[in-house]
């Protein structure tokens, strides 16, 4: 089935509506530099007091990790699923040579913020950057529109991984590639959602969904995508994220349980890549 630009996105869960709308997560001290992710802290000294510069560097590094996994990128068309404030889209254009990048987000307020944040780039290179409202499970694009699909720390909000995988396969050109990075349950143990809800407020409220890696890879396989590769990057994420959290949250508070969940083996951070077969 072909979707047309402007297709209505799926309804937003209330927790997503609030967190990325009136609450404006990106404006909190936890994040900075126009990003909303936990960061890739490899190469950053976690011993001294962390600075905002360290924090921004970690978030940029996570995007570079994902975009590098999509190489080659020069002259290609890409869509970022869950683009937030659009800073990653700007990086993709400026550092990786994409011909065009589309930032897609389900939340209209986030898209308004993205357009304001990237106003100069939009004015200067309107043919290379655009922002579109849409859901991961129902992308408002035609078949085979993109060479690359990527998503940075948004998949934990997706409600239907099967639908996301089908849409990814549909909008990719033959030979196109996809990369997803976020935090997932590493196994298929059915007890994991309850364990995470007991530890972490975001899982208890439904903001985050306890998707598992077997669930994601199964969805990608059923969609027809191939060459599926899974890499844990938790060692580069969780200790740095907890170190940054420690500047604002005391031990025993729920955000510090992310590291505990990782240490207990019930949550990890992964990069998953896949390809659409074809020339």
GIRA-V248059 format. One line per field, one symbol per residue. ss: DSSP state (2 for helix, 1 for strand, 0 for the rest). psi: psi as a letter, one per 20 degrees, with the letter a starting at -180 (. if undefined). burial: # if it has 9 or more other ideal C-beta (glycine too) atoms within 8 Angstrom, else .. A space follows every 50 residues. Layout:
ss=???
psi=???
burial=???
This chain:
ss=00000000000002222220000022200000000000000000000000 02222222222222222200000000111110000022222222220001 11111002222222222022222200001111101001000000011111 11002220002222222222211111111111111000000222222220 22220000000122222222220011111111022222222222200000 00022222222220000111111111000
psi=ppqqpjqprqqpqhhggghjdhhmhiiqihrrjjrmrhqojpipoigrpq rhggggghhhhgghgghhijpqipjrpqppomicjjhhggggghhjkqhq ppppqhohhghghghghkgghhhhlhiipqpppqqhimplqrqlhqhqpq polhhiiphnhggggghghgiqqpirqqpppapqpiajoiigghghhhhp hhhhijgqpmqqghgghgggghiiqalpppppkhhigghgghhghiihpq qiqhhiighghghijiqrpqppqrqpqr.
burial=..#...#.#..##.#######..###....###.#.#####..#.....# ...##############.##..#..##################..#.#.# #######.###.###.##..##.....##.####.#######.####### ########..##########################.....##.###.## ..#..########.###.###.#.##.#.#.###..##########.... ....########...###########...
